[in-house]
Amino acid sequence: MNNSTLSFRHDEEEMLVPNAFKPASSVAVSVVALTSVMGNILVITTFFKTKNLRISMNCYITSMAVFDLLFIITNWPLYLCSRLSIFGHSVSSFQCKLGNYLISVSYSVSVESLVLVIVERFIAIVYPMKVSMISGRI
């Protein structure tokens, strides 16, 4: 078999949402995006207003919430403009590049935050006496 015959491209017709489903899709995407924005704002404000919650693990979770909020705020309008528009693709090259960059940054921050939470919990469980040396708390 010749490898040049394999096609991994997706046709534009397959990627677009049919016009009949665009109102329902835009409402569903909007509800999910607004719920995500409100939830992340609640996590961030709770972290900054409550001094008892300012521990390292909650700091990692708050950083994930900040980047998730940034991701939703920047990519939700881009998605609505590009996929659900009746007039076709209306996203500029800069907006497309910004959206792809923020997707990569958001995923990287989420993975790094989860790894740091796991490492912090590992140290706290396996070496409970050394946690005071690392965090400075007794």
C-alpha positions as CSV (number, residue, x, y, z in Angstrom):
1,M,0.0,0.0,0.0
2,N,1.3,3.4,-0.9
3,N,1.3,5.8,2.1
4,S,0.6,8.8,-0.2
5,T,-3.0,7.5,-0.7
6,L,-3.9,8.0,2.9
7,S,-5.6,11.2,3.6
8,F,-5.8,12.6,7.1
9,R,-7.4,15.9,6.1
10,H,-11.0,16.7,7.1
11,D,-13.2,18.2,4.5
12,E,-14.6,21.6,5.4
13,E,-18.1,20.3,4.9
14,E,-17.7,17.7,7.6
15,M,-16.3,20.2,10.1
16,L,-19.0,22.8,9.8
17,V,-22.2,22.6,11.8
18,P,-25.3,22.4,9.6
19,N,-27.5,25.5,9.6
20,A,-30.4,23.8,11.2
21,F,-28.4,23.0,14.3
22,K,-26.6,26.3,14.7
23,P,-29.1,28.0,17.0
24,A,-29.2,25.0,19.4
25,S,-25.4,24.6,19.2
26,S,-24.8,28.2,20.0
27,V,-27.2,28.1,23.0
28,A,-25.6,24.9,24.3
29,V,-22.1,26.3,23.9
30,S,-23.1,29.6,25.5
31,V,-24.6,27.9,28.5
32,V,-21.5,25.8,29.1
33,A,-19.2,28.8,28.6
34,L,-21.2,31.0,31.0
35,T,-21.3,28.3,33.6
36,S,-17.6,27.8,33.3
37,V,-17.0,31.6,33.6
38,M,-19.2,31.9,36.7
39,G,-17.6,28.8,38.4
40,N,-14.0,30.0,37.7
41,I,-14.8,33.5,39.0
42,L,-16.3,32.0,42.2
43,V,-13.2,29.8,42.7
44,I,-10.9,32.9,42.2
45,T,-12.8,35.2,44.5
46,T,-13.2,32.6,47.2
47,F,-9.4,32.0,47.2
48,F,-8.6,35.7,47.4
49,K,-11.3,36.6,50.0
50,T,-10.7,33.7,52.4
51,K,-7.3,33.8,54.1
52,N,-7.6,30.2,55.4
53,L,-7.7,28.8,51.9
54,R,-4.3,30.2,50.9
55,I,-2.3,27.0,50.9
56,S,-0.1,25.7,48.1
57,M,-2.7,23.2,46.7
58,N,-5.4,25.9,46.5
59,C,-2.9,28.2,44.8
60,Y,-2.4,25.6,42.1
61,I,-6.2,25.1,41.7
62,T,-6.7,28.9,41.5
63,S,-4.0,29.2,38.8
64,M,-5.9,26.5,36.8
65,A,-9.1,28.5,37.3
66,V,-7.4,31.7,36.0
67,F,-6.1,30.0,32.9
68,D,-9.4,28.2,32.3
69,L,-11.2,31.5,32.6
70,L,-8.8,33.1,30.1
71,F,-9.3,30.1,27.8
72,I,-13.1,30.4,27.9
73,I,-13.1,34.2,27.5
74,T,-10.8,34.1,24.5
75,N,-11.9,30.9,22.7
76,W,-15.6,31.0,23.2
77,P,-16.2,34.0,21.0
78,L,-13.8,32.6,18.4
79,Y,-15.7,29.3,18.3
80,L,-19.0,31.1,17.9
81,C,-17.6,33.3,15.1
82,S,-15.9,30.5,13.2
83,R,-18.1,27.4,13.5
84,L,-21.6,28.7,14.2
85,S,-21.6,31.7,11.9
86,I,-24.2,31.7,9.1
87,F,-21.8,33.8,7.0
88,G,-19.0,31.3,7.0
89,H,-15.6,31.7,8.7
90,S,-15.1,35.2,10.0
91,V,-12.0,34.8,12.2
92,S,-8.8,36.7,11.4
93,S,-5.4,35.1,11.3
94,F,-4.4,36.8,14.5
95,Q,-7.5,35.5,16.3
96,C,-6.8,32.0,15.1
97,K,-3.2,32.1,16.2
98,L,-4.1,33.6,19.6
99,G,-6.8,30.9,20.2
100,N,-4.3,28.1,19.3
101,Y,-1.6,29.6,21.6
102,L,-4.0,30.0,24.5
103,I,-5.2,26.4,24.1
104,S,-1.6,25.2,24.4
105,V,-0.9,27.5,27.4
106,S,-4.1,26.5,29.2
107,Y,-3.4,22.8,28.7
108,S,0.2,23.2,29.9
109,V,-0.7,25.1,33.0
110,S,-3.4,22.6,33.9
111,V,-1.1,19.7,33.5
112,E,1.7,21.4,35.5
113,S,-0.7,22.4,38.2
114,L,-2.0,18.9,38.6
115,V,1.6,17.5,38.7
116,L,2.5,20.0,41.4
117,V,-0.6,19.1,43.4
118,I,0.4,15.4,43.2
119,V,4.0,16.1,44.2
120,E,2.9,18.3,47.1
121,R,0.5,15.6,48.4
122,F,3.1,12.9,47.9
123,I,5.6,14.8,50.0
124,A,3.0,15.5,52.7
125,I,2.0,11.8,52.9
126,V,5.3,10.0,52.5
127,Y,7.5,12.5,54.4
128,P,5.1,14.2,56.9
129,M,7.9,15.5,59.1
130,K,9.7,17.2,56.2
131,V,6.7,19.2,55.1
132,S,7.4,21.8,57.8
133,M,10.9,22.2,56.3
134,I,9.4,22.8,52.8
135,S,6.4,24.9,53.7
136,G,7.8,26.8,56.7
137,R,4.7,25.9,58.8
138,I,4.7,23.7,61.9
